[in-house]
Amino acid sequence: MTKEEAEAATEYVQLMLRDTLRLVNVGGDRIQETASGILIKLDKRYFLLSAGHALKSGSWVIETNKTFYPAKVVVLGIPAPHVFHSLTEDFAWSEFDFHSLIQKMQADPKFDANWIDVPTYIGPFPVEPDPKMPFGFASWKATEFLPGINTLVREPHFEVGMKFDGIDKANGLYRFLPARKHQGHDYYRGCSGAPITDASRRLVSLVACGIKERDDEVIWGTPLANYADQIGR
């Protein structure tokens, strides 16, 4: 990778991290487990999209990048998600009523309504991957609060330069081939549901899972059409 390519990859990852939401399980037997997602706006409605196997149990919240004293992270509860998890499906979605959410926060003296800063995707939806384009995703891993500067520091995990390898006939999921050696299951933990975009940051899929298949190391992605069919797009 040349210096220019490395700089472009770094910029892409930083931009993607603005759109990728960190989801945290705060209930059930998988407490503190993490996943990823993206909030999209369709017409005047807001939808959280994620992976089905991640949100199939527990109680999940969106961990924002906002904090308030003493060292607490502002989280947004996720309305009960619609989960589809089988051999051929791996997606989840939930609709948000942001008008009611803002009213609730405005009535709470601990919050400033302007703190509500959830990145929202407003690009074309749904679209399919263009095999000629490179693809990637980025997700937040661990979170550490630094009280001295009252801020959060998160570790990014990502893939850039992936190639689209078509649709798997057995499970109907997209196949993406990483440009580097597979980083191992622990590295990708928490990436489920992360948005996959092309070089122009068009949303084309969400991370379903990653496996090693023969000599290929594949990242599976859920087609956006699966979500669109369910939310009436």
C-alpha positions as CSV (number, residue, x, y, z in Angstrom):
1,M,0.0,0.0,0.0
2,T,1.4,3.4,-1.0
3,K,1.5,6.4,1.3
4,E,-1.4,7.9,-0.7
5,E,-3.4,4.7,-0.5
6,A,-2.8,4.5,3.3
7,E,-3.9,8.1,3.8
8,A,-7.0,7.5,1.7
9,A,-7.8,4.3,3.8
10,T,-7.3,6.2,7.0
11,E,-9.7,9.0,5.9
12,Y,-12.3,6.5,4.8
13,V,-12.2,4.7,8.1
14,Q,-12.6,8.0,10.0
15,L,-15.6,8.9,7.9
16,M,-17.2,5.5,8.3
17,L,-16.8,5.7,12.1
18,R,-19.0,8.8,12.1
19,D,-21.8,6.7,10.6
20,T,-21.4,3.4,12.4
21,L,-23.3,3.2,15.7
22,R,-22.0,1.2,18.7
23,L,-24.8,-0.9,20.2
24,V,-24.5,-2.3,23.7
25,N,-26.6,-5.0,25.4
26,V,-27.7,-3.9,28.9
27,G,-29.9,-6.9,29.7
28,G,-30.2,-10.7,29.6
29,D,-27.4,-13.2,29.8
30,R,-25.2,-11.4,27.2
31,I,-24.9,-8.2,29.1
32,Q,-22.2,-5.7,27.8
33,E,-22.0,-7.6,24.5
34,T,-21.6,-5.1,21.6
35,A,-22.8,-4.9,18.0
36,S,-22.9,-2.2,15.4
37,G,-25.7,-0.6,13.3
38,I,-26.6,2.4,11.2
39,L,-29.5,4.9,11.4
40,I,-31.2,5.7,8.1
41,K,-33.8,8.3,7.2
42,L,-36.4,7.3,4.7
43,D,-38.8,10.1,3.9
44,K,-39.7,11.3,7.4
45,R,-39.1,8.0,9.2
46,Y,-36.0,6.8,11.0
47,F,-34.8,3.2,11.1
48,L,-32.0,1.5,13.0
49,L,-30.5,-1.4,10.9
50,S,-28.3,-4.1,12.4
51,A,-27.6,-7.8,12.3
52,G,-30.2,-10.4,13.4
53,H,-27.8,-12.7,15.3
54,A,-26.6,-9.8,17.4
55,L,-29.9,-8.4,18.5
56,K,-31.8,-11.7,18.9
57,S,-31.8,-11.5,22.7
58,G,-31.2,-9.0,25.5
59,S,-32.0,-5.3,25.8
60,W,-30.0,-3.0,23.5
61,V,-29.1,0.7,23.5
62,I,-27.2,3.0,21.2
63,E,-24.1,4.3,22.9
64,T,-23.6,7.9,21.8
65,N,-20.4,10.0,21.9
66,K,-22.0,12.3,24.5
67,T,-21.2,12.2,28.2
68,F,-22.4,14.1,31.3
69,Y,-21.0,14.3,34.8
70,P,-20.0,12.1,36.5
71,A,-18.5,10.1,33.7
72,K,-21.7,8.7,32.3
73,V,-22.3,8.0,28.6
74,V,-25.6,9.1,27.1
75,V,-27.4,6.1,25.6
76,L,-30.6,5.8,23.6
77,G,-32.9,2.9,24.2
78,I,-33.7,0.9,21.1
79,P,-37.4,0.1,20.6
80,A,-38.1,-3.6,20.4
81,P,-36.3,-4.7,17.2
82,H,-37.8,-6.9,14.5
83,V,-35.2,-9.8,14.3
84,F,-34.8,-12.2,11.4
85,H,-32.2,-14.9,12.1
86,S,-32.0,-18.2,10.2
87,L,-29.8,-20.0,7.7
88,T,-30.9,-17.5,5.0
89,E,-31.6,-14.3,7.0
90,D,-29.5,-12.3,9.4
91,F,-30.9,-8.8,9.9
92,A,-32.8,-6.7,12.4
93,W,-34.4,-3.3,12.3
94,S,-36.3,-0.9,14.6
95,E,-38.1,2.3,13.9
96,F,-37.4,5.4,16.0
97,D,-39.8,8.2,16.9
98,F,-37.3,11.0,17.2
99,H,-39.9,13.7,17.8
100,S,-41.0,12.0,21.0
101,L,-37.4,11.3,22.0
102,I,-36.4,14.9,21.7
103,Q,-39.4,16.0,23.7
104,K,-38.4,13.6,26.5
105,M,-34.9,14.8,26.6
106,Q,-35.9,18.5,26.6
107,A,-38.0,17.8,29.7
108,D,-35.1,16.2,31.5
109,P,-32.9,18.9,33.3
110,K,-29.8,16.6,33.0
111,F,-29.7,16.9,29.3
112,D,-29.4,19.5,26.6
113,A,-31.5,18.5,23.6
114,N,-28.7,19.7,21.4
115,W,-26.7,16.7,22.7
116,I,-28.8,14.4,20.5
117,D,-26.2,13.8,17.8
118,V,-26.9,10.4,16.1
119,P,-25.4,10.2,12.7
120,T,-28.0,9.5,10.1
121,Y,-27.6,8.1,6.6
122,I,-29.8,9.9,4.0
123,G,-28.3,8.4,0.8
124,P,-30.0,6.2,-1.8
125,F,-31.7,3.1,-0.5
126,P,-31.6,0.2,-1.3
127,V,-28.7,-0.1,-3.7
128,E,-26.7,-3.1,-4.8
129,P,-22.8,-3.4,-4.8
130,D,-21.0,-2.5,-8.0
131,P,-18.3,-5.3,-8.5
132,K,-15.9,-2.7,-9.9
133,M,-15.8,-0.7,-6.6
134,P,-13.8,-1.4,-3.4
135,F,-15.8,-1.8,-0.2
136,G,-15.2,-1.5,3.5
137,F,-16.5,-1.0,7.0
138,A,-15.4,0.3,10.3
139,S,-16.7,-0.3,13.8
140,W,-16.0,0.8,17.3
141,K,-14.4,-1.8,19.6
142,A,-13.5,-1.0,23.2
143,T,-14.6,2.2,24.9
144,E,-12.5,4.0,27.6
145,F,-13.6,7.2,29.4
146,L,-10.9,9.7,30.2
147,P,-12.2,11.8,33.1
148,G,-9.4,14.4,32.9
149,I,-10.7,15.6,29.5
150,N,-14.3,14.3,29.9
151,T,-14.2,12.4,26.6
152,L,-14.5,8.9,25.2
153,V,-11.7,7.1,23.4
154,R,-12.7,4.1,21.2
155,E,-10.6,1.6,19.3
156,P,-11.6,1.2,15.6
157,H,-11.7,-2.2,13.9
158,F,-12.1,-2.1,10.1
159,E,-11.6,-3.6,6.7
160,V,-10.9,-1.5,3.5
161,G,-10.5,-2.5,-0.1
162,M,-12.8,-5.5,0.0
163,K,-13.9,-7.0,-3.3
164,F,-17.5,-8.0,-4.0
165,D,-17.7,-11.7,-4.9
166,G,-21.4,-12.0,-5.7
167,I,-24.3,-13.6,-3.9
168,D,-24.0,-17.0,-2.2
169,K,-26.6,-19.3,-3.6
170,A,-27.0,-21.3,-0.3
171,N,-27.8,-18.4,2.0
172,G,-28.6,-15.4,-0.2
173,L,-25.9,-13.2,1.5
174,Y,-23.3,-11.1,-0.2
175,R,-19.7,-12.3,-0.3
176,F,-17.0,-9.8,0.3
177,L,-13.3,-10.8,0.1
178,P,-11.0,-8.8,2.5
179,A,-7.9,-7.3,1.0
180,R,-5.7,-8.5,3.8
181,K,-5.4,-11.7,5.9
182,H,-8.4,-12.4,8.0
183,Q,-7.9,-10.8,11.5
184,G,-9.6,-13.5,13.5
185,H,-13.0,-13.7,15.2
186,D,-12.1,-11.6,18.3
187,Y,-11.0,-8.7,16.0
188,Y,-14.4,-8.6,14.3
189,R,-16.4,-9.1,17.6
190,G,-18.8,-6.2,17.8
191,C,-18.7,-5.5,14.0
192,S,-21.9,-7.4,13.3
193,G,-24.4,-4.9,11.8
194,A,-21.7,-2.4,10.7
195,P,-22.6,-0.7,7.5
196,I,-20.6,-1.7,4.4
197,T,-20.1,1.1,1.9
198,D,-18.3,1.6,-1.4
199,A,-15.6,4.2,-2.1
200,S,-18.2,6.9,-2.4
201,R,-19.7,5.9,1.0
202,R,-22.9,4.6,-0.5
203,L,-24.5,2.1,1.8
204,V,-24.7,-1.3,0.1
205,S,-24.9,-3.9,2.9
206,L,-24.4,-4.6,6.6
207,V,-21.9,-7.0,8.1
208,A,-23.6,-10.4,8.9
209,C,-20.7,-12.5,9.9
210,G,-17.2,-13.6,8.9
211,I,-16.0,-17.1,8.2
212,K,-13.1,-19.0,6.6
213,E,-14.3,-20.9,3.6
214,R,-11.8,-23.2,1.8
215,D,-9.0,-20.9,0.8
216,D,-11.2,-17.8,0.8
217,E,-11.7,-15.6,3.8
218,V,-15.2,-14.2,3.4
219,I,-17.1,-11.4,5.1
220,W,-20.8,-12.0,4.7
221,G,-23.1,-9.0,4.1
222,T,-26.9,-8.8,4.2
223,P,-28.5,-7.3,1.1
224,L,-30.3,-4.0,1.7
225,A,-33.3,-5.5,-0.1
226,N,-34.0,-7.7,2.9
227,Y,-34.5,-4.6,5.1
228,A,-36.4,-2.7,2.4
229,D,-38.9,-5.5,2.0
230,Q,-39.7,-5.4,5.7
231,I,-40.0,-1.7,6.2
232,G,-42.0,-1.2,3.1
233,R,-39.5,0.7,1.0
